[in-house]
Amino acid sequence: MRHRSFAQRSAAVRRHAGFTLVELLVVITIIGMLMALLLPAVNAAVEAARQAACKNNLKQHATALEIYEVKRGVYPGYRNTIGSSTGGWGVALLPQLGRQDIYDEWVNNSAVEKRVKYQEIFVCPSDPPEGAQASTNSYVMNAGHATLDKPVNGLALDAAAGTFANKDSIVDGTHVTLLVTENVIAGGWDAVCSKSSSTAYPNICVFHTVKPTGNDVKLINQKGTATGLDVVTLNANSARPSSYHTGGVIVAYADTHVRFFRQDVGYDVYSKIMAPNDKQSDIHTDYKLEPLNEADLQ
């Protein structure tokens, strides 16, 4: 019998211990397939975490707004007299959000410091800022009709002009009356709105009497004149719920509960949840015929 030397046996082992090119390609293909299978699950988990954080932010805003209303008997407006200046609902809400210090800067009119405070609670993780912008904001409050300030239309009114809404304004039920929602092109949380200007809708959402059609930007999550959900001009048409969550937006209602609101609901449903008293409101006449029900909000 012919015996191989130790060196020959070692060389044979080394030859069999390696991978052929075909084997390597098979392994790479299997790894690629596993990655393709796992990636959607990973992305879904990341988005679920982002949605949970966004829901928590909105829950805190809704709770803070409820505390504000209980203490003062009214909701903050989209314009509020704060010290010797004016501020939006985000500024008015700072004490209820645990930032009395920043609110005091507004009251004392510290012009330099009051506008340079980044607040994570105003930012949805799916809508991160492009840079370290001081007053980055993802959330807007229900201001009702695009031009008419009435308590039957919305909850954030021109408080600086003496127009307010409160819990008594909500005839249709706090559980179906919108309080706060997302908007991916919202202005700063410290911004002051003015419905008298076609571009001054930075931190409010509104409804319109005219029915939107087709790819109208008034519709939830509808595309505007720029790429994706972004709209070049922030105006009444873009002052509507929008988010980077797939299929809809996260909203908070006046009873402080938070839920996912589908983007394919009809504009009648959207108008009704904005109007605290839809029978007396300025929503389109056709939308007043049927009451909201739970199925409309699923």
TORZA-715455 format. One record per residue (C-alpha): x, y, z; residue number from 1. Coordinates in pm, whole numbers. Each point is the difference from the previous one (the first is absolute). Layout:
TORZA-715455
(pt (X Y Z) NUM)
...
END
This chain:
TORZA-715455
(pt (0 0 0) 1)
(pt (123 345 -91) 2)
(pt (16 244 287) 3)
(pt (-8 380 -38) 4)
(pt (245 207 190) 5)
(pt (-108 238 277) 6)
(pt (63 299 -231) 7)
(pt (-218 -152 -270) 8)
(pt (-285 -66 244) 9)
(pt (23 357 135) 10)
(pt (-13 145 -352) 11)
(pt (-309 -207 -78) 12)
(pt (-171 123 316) 13)
(pt (81 360 -90) 14)
(pt (-142 -50 -349) 15)
(pt (-329 -140 133) 16)
(pt (-27 261 281) 17)
(pt (-49 293 -242) 18)
(pt (-308 117 -195) 19)
(pt (-39 -29 -368) 20)
(pt (-127 303 -192) 21)
(pt (-337 -168 -50) 22)
(pt (-35 -69 373) 23)
(pt (90 360 82) 24)
(pt (-260 132 -241) 25)
(pt (-264 -227 150) 26)
(pt (79 128 351) 27)
(pt (-16 362 -118) 28)
(pt (-333 -66 -170) 29)
(pt (-146 -155 315) 30)
(pt (117 292 213) 31)
(pt (-150 244 -250) 32)
(pt (-334 -182 8) 33)
(pt (-2 3 381) 34)
(pt (76 372 0) 35)
(pt (-282 62 -248) 36)
(pt (-239 -194 224) 37)
(pt (111 171 320) 38)
(pt (27 359 -124) 39)
(pt (-377 65 -24) 40)
(pt (-44 -134 352) 41)
(pt (280 223 129) 42)
(pt (-144 303 -178) 43)
(pt (-346 -78 137) 44)
(pt (141 -25 352) 45)
(pt (179 334 -39) 46)
(pt (-313 170 -130) 47)
(pt (-208 -153 280) 48)
(pt (243 149 252) 49)
(pt (-22 338 -172) 50)
(pt (-378 -11 1) 51)
(pt (1 -87 370) 52)
(pt (219 302 73) 53)
(pt (-221 222 -216) 54)
(pt (-312 -124 179) 55)
(pt (164 76 333) 56)
(pt (79 356 -114) 57)
(pt (-359 56 -111) 58)
(pt (-134 -149 322) 59)
(pt (209 248 199) 60)
(pt (-122 290 -214) 61)
(pt (-363 -106 39) 62)
(pt (38 -42 376) 63)
(pt (173 338 30) 64)
(pt (-278 164 -202) 65)
(pt (-261 -156 226) 66)
(pt (182 132 310) 67)
(pt (22 343 -163) 68)
(pt (-374 -3 -71) 69)
(pt (-87 -111 353) 70)
(pt (215 274 154) 71)
(pt (-108 284 -230) 72)
(pt (-339 -111 -124) 73)
(pt (110 35 -364) 74)
(pt (238 -164 -246) 75)
(pt (309 194 -112) 76)
(pt (-38 168 -337) 77)
(pt (213 0 -309) 78)
(pt (81 356 113) 79)
(pt (36 82 370) 80)
(pt (106 307 192) 81)
(pt (306 -107 198) 82)
(pt (161 278 198) 83)
(pt (62 290 -233) 84)
(pt (6 -219 -312) 85)
(pt (-205 -274 -166) 86)
(pt (62 -372 -33) 87)
(pt (-165 -306 -149) 88)
(pt (-165 -283 190) 89)
(pt (336 -172 42) 90)
(pt (137 293 197) 91)
(pt (-315 32 209) 92)
(pt (27 -369 87) 93)
(pt (361 7 123) 94)
(pt (-83 16 375) 95)
(pt (-223 -308 -34) 96)
(pt (283 -178 -184) 97)
(pt (244 67 284) 98)
(pt (183 294 -160) 99)
(pt (-105 293 211) 100)
(pt (353 138 -44) 101)
(pt (-41 49 -376) 102)
(pt (-349 139 46) 103)
(pt (138 257 246) 104)
(pt (250 111 -265) 105)
(pt (-292 78 -228) 106)
(pt (-180 188 275) 107)
(pt (315 199 71) 108)
(pt (51 53 -373) 109)
(pt (354 -138 -8) 110)
(pt (16 22 -378) 111)
(pt (325 -190 -50) 112)
(pt (-57 -299 225) 113)
(pt (-370 -64 -42) 114)
(pt (33 -131 -358) 115)
(pt (299 -233 34) 116)
(pt (-142 -290 198) 117)
(pt (-24 -336 -179) 118)
(pt (-277 -207 161) 119)
(pt (-9 -372 -81) 120)
(pt (-364 -26 104) 121)
(pt (-94 207 -306) 122)
(pt (179 -234 -243) 123)
(pt (-126 -328 -147) 124)
(pt (293 -248 -42) 125)
(pt (-124 -79 -353) 126)
(pt (24 371 -82) 127)
(pt (345 94 133) 128)
(pt (147 345 -60) 129)
(pt (258 42 -273) 130)
(pt (218 193 241) 131)
(pt (2 119 358) 132)
(pt (-284 245 -57) 133)
(pt (-109 168 320) 134)
(pt (-377 -17 -30) 135)
(pt (-41 -312 -216) 136)
(pt (-360 -120 13) 137)
(pt (-208 -293 -130) 138)
(pt (-336 75 162) 139)
(pt (-292 232 -70) 140)
(pt (-317 87 192) 141)
(pt (-357 -5 -131) 142)
(pt (-89 357 -102) 143)
(pt (-325 -84 -178) 144)
(pt (-102 188 -312) 145)
(pt (277 143 -217) 146)
(pt (-115 360 49) 147)
(pt (-292 8 247) 148)
(pt (75 10 374) 149)
(pt (-294 -153 183) 150)
(pt (-14 -243 297) 151)
(pt (-232 -223 -204) 152)
(pt (272 -43 -263) 153)
(pt (317 -81 193) 154)
(pt (188 12 329) 155)
(pt (305 221 -65) 156)
(pt (-134 348 -81) 157)
(pt (140 354 5) 158)
(pt (31 36 377) 159)
(pt (198 323 -35) 160)
(pt (-312 151 -160) 161)
(pt (-223 -140 276) 162)
(pt (-138 -303 -185) 163)
(pt (11 -325 197) 164)
(pt (-134 -355 2) 165)
(pt (-35 -228 300) 166)
(pt (-142 -336 104) 167)
(pt (-352 146 -6) 168)
(pt (50 70 -372) 169)
(pt (29 -374 -66) 170)
(pt (-359 -107 -60) 171)
(pt (85 -303 -214) 172)
(pt (210 -175 266) 173)
(pt (363 34 104) 174)
(pt (78 -353 -124) 175)
(pt (-75 98 -363) 176)
(pt (132 357 0) 177)
(pt (352 48 -132) 178)
(pt (244 186 223) 179)
(pt (353 -46 -138) 180)
(pt (143 -179 -303) 181)
(pt (319 -29 -205) 182)
(pt (107 218 -291) 183)
(pt (334 -63 -171) 184)
(pt (43 361 -110) 185)
(pt (-113 163 323) 186)
(pt (177 319 100) 187)
(pt (181 46 330) 188)
(pt (-177 -78 326) 189)
(pt (59 365 93) 190)
(pt (-159 130 -321) 191)
(pt (-297 237 7) 192)
(pt (-280 -65 -249) 193)
(pt (-220 252 -174) 194)
(pt (-291 -118 -212) 195)
(pt (-7 340 -166) 196)
(pt (315 -94 -188) 197)
(pt (5 -265 -272) 198)
(pt (333 -138 128) 199)
(pt (-43 24 379) 200)
(pt (-116 -351 96) 201)
(pt (319 -136 160) 202)
(pt (-136 -201 293) 203)
(pt (-372 -51 -64) 204)
(pt (-218 -226 -216) 205)
(pt (-322 124 -158) 206)
(pt (-295 -119 -207) 207)
(pt (-148 160 -311) 208)
(pt (-361 45 -102) 209)
(pt (81 -88 -361) 210)
(pt (29 -375 -56) 211)
(pt (350 -106 -104) 212)
(pt (29 -219 -308) 213)
(pt (262 -218 -167) 214)
(pt (353 59 126) 215)
(pt (-101 307 196) 216)
(pt (260 79 264) 217)
(pt (-277 67 252) 218)
(pt (-44 -376 28) 219)
(pt (183 -191 273) 220)
(pt (354 -97 -102) 221)
(pt (-65 124 -353) 222)
(pt (293 114 -214) 223)
(pt (52 365 -68) 224)
(pt (207 186 -255) 225)
(pt (330 -147 115) 226)
(pt (137 -351 49) 227)
(pt (-180 -232 238) 228)
(pt (-218 161 263) 229)
(pt (184 330 -1) 230)
(pt (-165 314 -130) 231)
(pt (200 304 -104) 232)
(pt (-232 256 159) 233)
(pt (-141 -48 349) 234)
(pt (-356 123 -40) 235)
(pt (-360 -96 73) 236)
(pt (11 -281 -260) 237)
(pt (296 -167 172) 238)
(pt (-130 57 354) 239)
(pt (-135 -353 28) 240)
(pt (106 -327 168) 241)
(pt (305 -157 -162) 242)
(pt (275 -235 111) 243)
(pt (272 -236 -117) 244)
(pt (-182 -296 157) 245)
(pt (-134 -242 -260) 246)
(pt (-373 28 -64) 247)
(pt (-99 283 230) 248)
(pt (81 229 291) 249)
(pt (-2 -14 378) 250)
(pt (-250 232 166) 251)
(pt (-110 91 352) 252)
(pt (-363 72 87) 253)
(pt (-147 239 254) 254)
(pt (-48 -280 254) 255)
(pt (382 -48 -28) 256)
(pt (-14 -345 -162) 257)
(pt (239 -56 -291) 258)
(pt (-55 -214 -308) 259)
(pt (109 -59 -359) 260)
(pt (-221 183 -250) 261)
(pt (-18 -145 -351) 262)
(pt (89 226 -290) 263)
(pt (-275 -144 -220) 264)
(pt (-291 119 215) 265)
(pt (-238 238 -171) 266)
(pt (33 374 36) 267)
(pt (-342 -3 166) 268)
(pt (142 -207 287) 269)
(pt (302 228 25) 270)
(pt (-220 311 10) 271)
(pt (-228 -150 263) 272)
(pt (275 -100 240) 273)
(pt (139 354 -24) 274)
(pt (-332 174 70) 275)
(pt (-95 -22 372) 276)
(pt (-361 72 -100) 277)
(pt (-39 -111 -359) 278)
(pt (-372 78 -23) 279)
(pt (70 368 75) 280)
(pt (340 14 -168) 281)
(pt (105 125 -343) 282)
(pt (88 -343 -139) 283)
(pt (-153 -85 -337) 284)
(pt (-379 -47 20) 285)
(pt (21 -352 -143) 286)
(pt (224 -104 289) 287)
(pt (-260 84 265) 288)
(pt (-249 -267 -103) 289)
(pt (137 -303 184) 290)
(pt (157 -23 347) 291)
(pt (347 -144 47) 292)
(pt (28 -356 118) 293)
(pt (288 -212 120) 294)
(pt (35 -175 -336) 295)
(pt (84 334 -164) 296)
(pt (312 23 216) 297)
(pt (138 -352 -50) 298)
END
